[in-house]
Amino acid sequence: MEPLIGTALGDKEYGLTVNGENLQVYDYADASAAGAAAATVSKDGTQVGGTVMDWGGDPHLYPAGHIIVVYIGSEKSVMDTLSAV
């Protein structure tokens, strides 16, 4: 899978569909870089680095190691699974 280049949260973004739900996965060189990127996101997820984001819905961010997963949706089973990772 080829990444999308130059996205809001990082240099590499991958789009995935899991159980019919779309996810955005941002890939970083290491956990430290992912943590630094996550720190630029406002508490409610509506701003990244001071820039207002139009995610098309309420964003849910799930950092895990060297990645950050963004889910725009409300499917409880998806959120529960991502929270457990």
C-alpha positions in Angstrom: 0.0 0.0 0.0 1.4 3.4 -1.0 1.1 6.2 1.5 -0.4 9.5 0.8 2.3 12.1 1.1 2.3 15.4 3.1 -0.8 15.0 5.2 -2.0 16.9 8.3 -0.5 14.7 11.0 2.6 13.4 9.3 4.5 12.5 6.1 2.9 9.2 5.6 -0.9 8.5 5.8 -2.6 5.2 4.9 -6.3 4.8 4.4 -7.8 1.5 5.6 -11.4 0.2 5.8 -12.2 -2.2 8.7 -15.6 -3.7 9.0 -16.9 -1.0 6.6 -15.4 1.8 8.7 -12.7 4.1 7.3 -9.5 4.7 9.3 -6.6 6.9 8.7 -3.2 5.6 9.8 -0.3 8.0 10.2 3.1 6.3 10.2 6.2 7.8 11.9 9.9 6.8 12.2 9.5 5.9 15.9 7.2 6.3 18.9 8.9 9.5 19.9 8.0 11.1 16.6 4.4 9.8 16.8 4.2 11.2 20.4 5.4 14.6 19.2 2.9 14.7 16.4 0.1 13.6 18.8 1.0 16.5 21.1 0.1 19.0 18.4 -3.5 17.8 18.3 -6.0 19.8 20.4 -7.8 17.9 23.2 -11.1 17.8 21.1 -9.1 16.9 17.9 -10.4 19.8 15.9 -7.0 21.5 15.5 -3.6 20.1 14.5 -0.6 22.4 15.1 -3.0 25.4 15.5 -4.7 24.7 12.2 -8.5 24.0 12.3 -9.2 20.6 10.7 -12.4 19.6 8.9 -12.4 15.9 9.5 -16.0 15.5 8.3 -17.1 14.4 11.8 -15.8 13.9 15.3 -12.2 12.6 15.3 -11.1 9.9 17.6 -7.3 9.5 17.8 -5.5 6.4 18.9 -1.7 6.6 19.3 0.1 3.2 19.4 3.8 3.0 19.1 5.0 4.6 15.9 1.5 5.1 14.5 -1.6 7.3 15.1 -4.9 5.9 14.0 -7.7 8.5 13.3 -11.3 7.2 13.2 -14.1 9.5 12.2 -17.2 7.7 13.3 -19.2 6.5 16.2 -19.3 2.7 15.8 -18.7 1.5 19.4 -17.1 -1.8 18.4 -14.5 0.0 16.3 -13.7 2.5 19.1 -13.5 -0.4 21.6 -11.1 -2.3 19.4 -8.9 0.7 18.8 -8.8 1.6 22.5 -7.6 -1.9 23.3 -4.6 -1.7 21.0 
